[in-house]
Amino acid sequence: MRSPQVLAKGDHIAILRDGHLTIERDRVVTTVPLAAVDEVRQTGATSLVLVLTDGVSRPLPEGNTYSATAFRTAVTEALPKQRDPAGSALLTTEEGRDSIPVWAVWLGVLGFLGAYVAYVWWTGAAHGPEMGMAAFGAVLGVLFGGLGVLGAVSSARDRVLLARRGISVVATRAYYPNGKKASYYKFTDASGNELTTSYGSGRATHEIHVVYDPEAPSTRHAAVEPGYVSVVKHALGLLTAGAILALGLWGALAPYV
């Protein structure tokens, strides 16, 4: 079975699925039945326009030369012989998921890098090159230590929720169609959804025990382990990340106290 084809540029995303297209832009998801599509017209080397059966056109995301051509070919091959002249009247729209725009992510990254460089330069200029080098490492310590603390707290919270309401099942090793062993396991939850987990990927066994949260089985699950192992592991992770964060804060504040 061919994987759904995707054409994307920034927050503008088009996906070809069985019998329809989904187009997402500005958090609005538009579903276009293929029966409402007359053709995909190529207006440039990388630009496509979706022409509906009632003559209304909608721009598609720009890809590169290969992806745009491949997407146009895939849609054209998937178009049904019988089309519906209603065209745009068949389209449906709904609010998409909350997400951070790509431009906002890049703005945040550039803002952080700018502040980082300015802080290191100012510290070195005001307190000497040794303090500048210390500031260089201290900011990284604050960043990675803070992320480590957040990760450890989040993981510990998930383990507490799994201990309170988790359901344990047997997960079996997954295999690729060519028979090669995969690095993940798969299991089925109580609702019949087949899920995968990377927990236990380093093990050689055919089966592992997995506990999942019935309220969020795809995002909150883990390999079953003794309670004391989980406590020790998370305590060590939190202490290590906390120590890195503390050293980073000390190094960042030392020149100014």
C-alpha positions as CSV (number, residue, x, y, z in Angstrom):
1,M,0.0,0.0,0.0
2,R,1.4,3.3,-1.1
3,S,2.0,5.9,1.7
4,P,-0.1,9.1,1.5
5,Q,1.8,11.7,-0.6
6,V,2.6,15.0,1.1
7,L,3.4,18.4,-0.5
8,A,4.4,21.0,2.1
9,K,5.9,24.4,2.4
10,G,6.0,26.0,5.8
11,D,2.5,25.8,7.3
12,H,0.9,25.1,4.0
13,I,0.4,21.3,3.7
14,A,-1.5,19.1,1.2
15,I,-1.9,15.4,1.7
16,L,-3.3,12.9,-0.8
17,R,-5.3,10.2,0.9
18,D,-7.7,7.5,-0.3
19,G,-10.5,9.3,-2.1
20,H,-9.7,12.9,-1.0
21,L,-7.1,15.6,-0.4
22,T,-6.6,17.5,2.8
23,I,-5.1,21.0,2.6
24,E,-4.0,22.7,5.8
25,R,-3.2,26.4,6.0
26,D,-3.5,28.9,8.9
27,R,-4.8,26.2,11.1
28,V,-7.8,25.5,8.8
29,V,-8.0,22.0,7.3
30,T,-9.9,21.7,4.1
31,T,-11.0,18.3,2.8
32,V,-11.4,18.0,-0.9
33,P,-13.1,14.9,-2.3
34,L,-11.2,13.7,-5.5
35,A,-14.6,13.6,-7.2
36,A,-14.7,17.4,-7.0
37,V,-11.3,17.8,-8.7
38,D,-11.1,18.4,-12.4
39,E,-7.3,18.6,-12.7
40,V,-4.0,19.6,-11.0
41,R,-2.5,22.3,-13.2
42,Q,1.2,23.0,-13.1
43,T,1.7,26.8,-13.3
44,G,5.5,26.7,-12.8
45,A,8.4,24.4,-12.2
46,T,7.4,24.0,-8.5
47,S,3.9,25.5,-8.3
48,L,0.6,23.7,-8.6
49,V,-3.1,24.8,-8.7
50,L,-6.0,22.5,-7.9
51,V,-8.8,23.1,-10.3
52,L,-12.3,22.0,-9.2
53,T,-15.1,20.8,-11.4
54,D,-17.0,24.1,-11.0
55,G,-14.0,26.1,-12.2
56,V,-12.8,27.3,-8.8
57,S,-9.1,27.0,-8.2
58,R,-7.0,26.6,-5.1
59,P,-3.2,27.0,-4.9
60,L,-1.3,24.0,-3.5
61,P,2.0,24.2,-1.5
62,E,5.1,24.7,-3.6
63,G,7.6,21.8,-3.4
64,N,10.8,21.2,-5.4
65,T,10.7,20.2,-9.1
66,Y,10.6,16.4,-8.2
67,S,8.0,16.6,-5.4
68,A,5.6,18.9,-7.3
69,T,5.7,16.7,-10.4
70,A,5.3,13.5,-8.3
71,F,2.4,15.0,-6.4
72,R,0.6,16.1,-9.6
73,T,1.1,12.7,-11.1
74,A,-0.2,10.9,-8.0
75,V,-3.3,13.0,-7.8
76,T,-4.0,12.7,-11.5
77,E,-3.7,8.9,-11.3
78,A,-6.1,8.8,-8.3
79,L,-8.8,10.9,-9.8
80,P,-12.0,8.9,-10.4
81,K,-13.6,8.6,-13.8
82,Q,-16.9,10.0,-12.6
83,R,-16.6,13.6,-11.3
84,D,-19.2,15.7,-9.4
85,P,-19.9,19.1,-11.1
86,A,-20.7,20.6,-7.6
87,G,-17.0,21.2,-7.2
88,S,-16.3,23.6,-4.3
89,A,-19.7,22.9,-2.7
90,L,-18.3,19.5,-1.7
91,L,-15.4,20.9,0.3
92,T,-15.5,20.9,4.0
93,T,-13.4,22.9,6.4
94,E,-12.6,22.6,10.1
95,E,-10.2,24.1,12.6
96,G,-6.9,22.3,12.7
97,R,-4.6,21.6,15.6
98,D,-3.0,24.3,17.7
99,S,0.6,24.7,16.5
100,I,3.4,27.2,16.6
101,P,3.9,28.8,13.2
102,V,7.3,28.0,11.6
103,W,8.2,31.7,11.5
104,A,7.6,32.0,15.2
105,V,9.9,29.0,15.9
106,W,12.7,30.6,13.8
107,L,12.1,34.0,15.4
108,G,12.5,32.3,18.8
109,V,15.6,30.5,17.8
110,L,17.2,33.6,16.3
111,G,16.2,35.7,19.3
112,F,17.8,33.1,21.7
113,L,21.0,33.0,19.6
114,G,21.2,36.8,19.5
115,A,20.7,37.1,23.3
116,Y,23.2,34.3,23.8
117,V,25.9,35.9,21.7
118,A,25.3,39.4,23.2
119,Y,25.5,38.0,26.8
120,V,28.7,36.1,26.1
121,W,30.3,39.1,24.4
122,W,29.2,41.6,27.1
123,T,30.5,39.3,29.9
124,G,33.8,38.9,28.2
125,A,34.2,42.6,27.5
126,A,33.2,43.6,31.0
127,H,34.8,40.9,33.1
128,G,37.6,39.4,30.9
129,P,37.9,36.6,28.4
130,E,37.9,33.9,31.1
131,M,34.5,35.0,32.3
132,G,33.3,35.2,28.7
133,M,34.3,31.5,28.2
134,A,32.6,30.6,31.5
135,A,29.4,32.4,30.3
136,F,29.6,30.5,27.0
137,G,29.4,27.1,28.8
138,A,27.0,28.4,31.5
139,V,24.2,29.3,29.2
140,L,24.5,25.8,27.6
141,G,24.3,24.3,31.1
142,V,21.2,26.3,31.9
143,L,19.6,25.3,28.5
144,F,20.3,21.6,28.7
145,G,19.9,21.3,32.4
146,G,16.5,23.1,32.3
147,L,15.3,20.8,29.4
148,G,16.6,17.8,31.4
149,V,14.7,18.8,34.5
150,L,11.5,19.3,32.5
151,G,11.9,16.0,30.8
152,A,12.6,14.1,34.0
153,V,9.5,15.7,35.7
154,S,7.3,14.9,32.7
155,S,8.5,11.3,32.6
156,A,8.0,10.9,36.3
157,R,4.5,12.4,36.0
158,D,3.7,9.9,33.2
159,R,4.9,7.0,35.4
160,V,2.7,8.1,38.2
161,L,-0.3,8.2,35.9
162,L,0.6,4.8,34.5
163,A,0.8,3.4,38.0
164,R,-2.6,4.8,38.9
165,R,-4.6,3.8,35.8
166,G,-2.3,1.9,33.4
167,I,-3.3,-1.3,31.6
168,S,-0.5,-3.9,31.0
169,V,-0.4,-5.9,27.7
170,V,2.1,-8.0,25.9
171,A,3.8,-6.2,23.0
172,T,5.4,-8.3,20.2
173,R,8.4,-7.6,18.1
174,A,7.5,-5.9,14.8
175,Y,8.9,-7.1,11.4
176,Y,9.3,-5.4,8.1
177,P,7.6,-6.9,5.0
178,N,10.9,-8.4,3.9
179,G,11.1,-10.4,7.1
180,K,13.8,-8.2,8.7
181,K,13.4,-7.6,12.5
182,A,12.3,-4.0,13.4
183,S,13.7,-2.0,16.3
184,Y,10.2,-1.5,17.8
185,Y,7.4,-3.5,19.3
186,K,3.6,-3.3,18.6
187,F,0.6,-3.9,20.8
188,T,-3.2,-3.4,20.6
189,D,-5.1,-1.4,23.2
190,A,-8.6,-2.2,24.6
191,S,-10.2,-0.2,21.8
192,G,-8.6,-2.3,19.1
193,N,-6.0,0.3,18.0
194,E,-2.6,-1.1,17.0
195,L,0.2,1.0,18.5
196,T,3.9,0.8,18.4
197,T,6.5,1.5,21.0
198,S,10.3,2.0,20.9
199,Y,10.6,0.8,24.5
200,G,12.7,-2.3,24.7
201,S,14.2,-1.7,21.2
202,G,17.6,-2.9,22.5
203,R,16.3,-6.2,23.7
204,A,16.6,-9.5,21.8
205,T,13.3,-11.0,23.2
206,H,10.2,-11.5,21.0
207,E,7.9,-10.1,23.6
208,I,7.9,-7.4,26.3
209,H,5.3,-6.2,28.7
210,V,4.0,-2.7,28.1
211,V,1.7,-0.5,30.3
212,Y,-0.4,2.2,28.6
213,D,-2.7,4.9,29.7
214,P,-6.2,4.2,28.3
215,E,-6.9,7.9,28.1
216,A,-3.8,8.5,26.0
217,P,-2.4,5.2,24.8
218,S,-0.4,6.5,21.8
219,T,1.5,9.1,23.8
220,R,1.7,7.7,27.3
221,H,3.0,4.2,27.5
222,A,6.2,2.5,28.7
223,A,7.8,-0.9,29.3
224,V,6.7,-2.5,32.6
225,E,9.4,-2.3,35.2
226,P,9.6,-2.7,39.0
227,G,8.6,0.3,41.0
228,Y,12.0,0.8,42.7
229,V,13.7,0.8,39.3
230,S,11.5,3.6,38.1
231,V,12.0,5.6,41.2
232,V,15.8,5.2,41.2
233,K,16.0,6.0,37.4
234,H,13.9,9.1,37.6
235,A,15.6,10.3,40.8
236,L,19.1,9.9,39.2
237,G,17.9,11.7,36.1
238,L,16.4,14.6,38.0
239,L,19.5,14.9,40.2
240,T,21.8,14.9,37.2
241,A,19.8,17.4,35.3
242,G,19.3,19.6,38.4
243,A,23.1,19.6,39.0
244,I,23.8,20.7,35.4
245,L,21.1,23.4,35.7
246,A,22.6,24.6,39.1
247,L,26.1,24.7,37.7
248,G,24.9,26.6,34.6
249,L,23.0,29.2,36.8
250,W,26.0,29.6,39.0
251,G,28.3,30.2,36.0
252,A,25.9,32.6,34.4
253,L,25.4,34.7,37.6
254,A,28.9,34.5,39.0
255,P,30.3,37.5,37.0
256,Y,27.5,39.7,38.3
257,V,27.3,38.8,42.0
